[in-house]
Amino acid sequence: MPAAKKDVKATKPPKKPKVAKLPKASALVVAGPAMGDRAPTFKLTQDDGTSVALKDFKGRNLVLYFYPKADTPGCTTEAVAFSALRAAFAKTGTDILGVSADPVPAQAKFKTKHKLTIALASDESKTMLQAYGAWGEKSMYGRKFMGVIRKTFLIDGTGRIVQVWPKVSVAGHAEEVLEAARAL
C-alpha cells in the first residue's frame, strides 16, 4: 500500500532586492575634453600614408571631426559637405581633419571615390578616439555595440578647444562649424 502524500504548501523564496547593473568598463563613454581644455595630442596615419599630428596645426585652427565609417551615407554626406567648404575654411585659417577607425586603405578609397578634398586619418587602435570621447557605446534598432561617436571639435592655433559639437546631426553641420571658425 503506497504511503499517503503529505499536503505541502509551496513557498516562494524571498525576492532579492533589485540592484542597478553598471555597464562594463569597455562600454563606458568618456566625455572627452571640453571647451577651454587643451586638445589631446595625437599622431595618426592619413589617407595618403603620411603621418599627421596635432603639432602640425600649430598657429592654425583645426576642425577635428569624428565619423563612424567611411563610405556610409551619413559619413559621405558629412565629408562631401566639409570638402565643399574647404576653401571657405582656409580663408579663416582653419584646416579640416576627419578621423575614423577605418584602416588607411579604406580611407584612401573613400576619399578617391567621392573626390574629397579634406584629409582623413585612421585610428584603428582607437586611442585618439577614446581620448576625445569619440569611442563608446551606441545603439541601433535596440542592439548595443561599441563604435565611433559622431562629434566635432574646433581647436585654435594654440591647441585649445574653442567649441565642441558632442552630438552631430549631419545636415547643416559643416556650415555651422564654418560660422564658428569665422567667429575666431
C-alpha positions as CSV (number, residue, x, y, z in Angstrom):
1,M,0.0,0.0,0.0
2,P,1.5,3.4,-1.0
3,A,2.4,5.9,1.6
4,A,0.0,8.9,1.9
5,K,1.2,12.1,0.3
6,K,1.7,15.0,2.7
7,D,0.0,18.2,1.8
8,V,2.9,20.7,1.5
9,K,2.4,24.3,0.6
10,A,4.8,25.6,-2.0
11,T,6.7,28.6,-0.6
12,K,8.4,31.1,-2.8
13,P,11.9,32.2,-1.9
14,P,12.1,35.9,-0.8
15,K,12.6,38.3,-3.6
16,K,16.1,39.7,-4.0
17,P,16.4,43.5,-3.9
18,K,16.9,44.9,-7.4
19,V,20.4,46.3,-7.9
20,A,21.2,48.6,-10.8
21,K,23.7,47.0,-13.2
22,L,26.7,49.1,-14.1
23,P,27.9,49.0,-17.6
24,K,31.0,47.1,-18.4
25,A,34.1,49.2,-18.3
26,S,34.5,48.8,-22.0
27,A,31.0,50.2,-22.5
28,L,31.6,53.5,-20.6
29,V,31.7,56.6,-22.7
30,V,34.4,59.0,-21.7
31,A,33.1,62.6,-22.1
32,G,36.3,63.8,-23.7
33,P,37.8,67.3,-23.5
34,A,35.6,70.3,-23.1
35,M,35.7,73.9,-24.3
36,G,38.8,75.6,-22.9
37,D,40.8,72.4,-22.5
38,R,44.0,71.7,-24.3
39,A,43.3,69.3,-27.1
40,P,44.7,65.8,-26.5
41,T,47.8,65.2,-28.7
42,F,47.7,62.6,-31.4
43,K,49.8,61.1,-34.2
44,L,47.9,59.2,-36.9
45,T,48.3,58.0,-40.5
46,Q,46.4,59.9,-43.1
47,D,44.7,58.5,-46.2
48,D,47.8,59.2,-48.3
49,G,50.1,57.2,-45.9
50,T,51.8,60.2,-44.3
51,S,51.6,60.9,-40.6
52,V,49.6,63.8,-39.1
53,A,49.9,65.1,-35.5
54,L,48.2,67.9,-33.6
55,K,51.5,69.8,-33.5
56,D,51.3,70.1,-37.3
57,F,48.5,72.6,-36.9
58,K,50.3,75.0,-34.6
59,G,49.3,78.5,-35.5
60,R,46.2,77.4,-37.5
61,N,42.8,76.4,-36.4
62,L,41.7,72.8,-36.8
63,V,38.3,71.3,-37.3
64,L,38.7,67.7,-36.0
65,Y,35.6,65.7,-36.8
66,F,35.0,62.0,-36.0
67,Y,32.8,59.8,-38.2
68,P,31.7,56.2,-37.7
69,K,32.5,54.5,-41.0
70,A,33.9,55.5,-44.4
71,D,31.6,55.4,-47.4
72,T,28.3,55.1,-45.5
73,P,25.5,57.6,-46.3
74,G,25.8,59.9,-43.3
75,C,29.6,59.9,-43.3
76,T,29.7,60.6,-47.0
77,T,27.3,63.5,-46.8
78,E,29.4,65.0,-44.0
79,A,32.7,64.5,-45.7
80,V,31.4,66.0,-49.0
81,A,30.0,69.0,-47.1
82,F,33.3,69.7,-45.4
83,S,35.1,69.2,-48.7
84,A,32.8,71.7,-50.5
85,L,33.6,74.3,-47.8
86,R,37.3,73.6,-47.6
87,A,38.3,76.9,-49.4
88,A,36.0,78.9,-47.1
89,F,37.6,77.3,-44.0
90,A,41.1,78.0,-45.4
91,K,40.2,81.7,-45.6
92,T,39.6,81.6,-41.8
93,G,43.0,79.9,-41.3
94,T,41.3,76.6,-40.5
95,D,42.2,73.1,-41.6
96,I,39.9,70.1,-41.5
97,L,40.7,66.5,-40.4
98,G,38.2,63.7,-40.4
99,V,39.0,60.7,-38.2
100,S,37.5,57.2,-38.0
101,A,38.7,53.7,-37.0
102,D,38.7,52.6,-40.6
103,P,42.1,51.3,-41.9
104,V,44.1,53.6,-44.2
105,P,43.3,51.8,-47.4
106,A,39.5,52.3,-46.7
107,Q,40.1,56.0,-46.0
108,A,42.0,56.4,-49.3
109,K,39.3,54.6,-51.3
110,F,36.6,56.7,-49.7
111,K,38.5,59.9,-50.5
112,T,39.1,58.9,-54.1
113,K,35.6,57.6,-54.7
114,H,33.9,60.8,-53.6
115,K,36.7,63.2,-54.7
116,L,37.1,64.5,-51.1
117,T,39.5,67.5,-50.7
118,I,39.9,67.1,-46.9
119,A,42.4,65.0,-45.0
120,L,41.2,61.8,-43.5
121,A,43.1,59.9,-40.8
122,S,42.9,56.4,-39.4
123,D,42.8,55.5,-35.7
124,E,42.5,51.7,-35.7
125,S,43.9,51.5,-32.2
126,K,41.1,53.8,-31.0
127,T,43.5,55.6,-28.7
128,M,42.7,59.0,-30.0
129,L,39.0,58.3,-30.4
130,Q,38.9,57.4,-26.7
131,A,41.0,60.5,-25.7
132,Y,38.4,62.7,-27.4
133,G,35.4,60.8,-26.1
134,A,34.5,59.7,-29.6
135,W,34.5,55.9,-28.9
136,G,31.7,54.5,-26.8
137,E,28.5,52.5,-26.6
138,K,26.0,53.1,-29.3
139,S,22.6,51.5,-30.0
140,M,20.8,50.9,-33.3
141,Y,17.5,49.1,-33.6
142,G,17.7,48.0,-29.9
143,R,21.2,46.5,-30.3
144,K,24.0,47.9,-28.3
145,F,27.6,48.0,-29.6
146,M,30.8,49.9,-29.3
147,G,31.6,52.4,-32.1
148,V,32.7,55.8,-33.2
149,I,30.5,58.6,-31.9
150,R,30.0,61.4,-34.4
151,K,31.3,64.6,-32.8
152,T,33.4,67.6,-33.8
153,F,35.9,69.8,-32.1
154,L,37.1,73.3,-33.2
155,I,40.7,73.8,-32.0
156,D,42.5,77.1,-32.1
157,G,46.1,77.7,-33.2
158,T,47.4,77.3,-29.6
159,G,45.9,73.9,-29.2
160,R,42.9,74.9,-27.1
161,I,39.4,73.6,-27.8
162,V,37.1,76.5,-28.5
163,Q,34.0,74.7,-29.5
164,V,32.6,71.1,-29.2
165,W,29.7,69.5,-31.0
166,P,29.0,66.4,-28.9
167,K,26.1,65.0,-30.9
168,V,26.3,65.9,-34.6
169,S,23.4,66.0,-36.9
170,V,24.9,65.8,-40.4
171,A,22.6,68.2,-42.2
172,G,23.9,71.7,-42.0
173,H,26.8,70.7,-39.6
174,A,29.7,71.8,-41.9
175,E,28.1,75.2,-42.3
176,E,27.6,75.6,-38.6
177,V,31.2,74.8,-37.9
178,L,32.3,77.2,-40.6
179,E,30.4,80.0,-38.9
180,A,32.2,79.2,-35.6
181,A,35.5,79.2,-37.4
182,R,34.7,82.7,-38.9
183,A,34.0,84.0,-35.4
184,L,37.5,83.2,-34.2
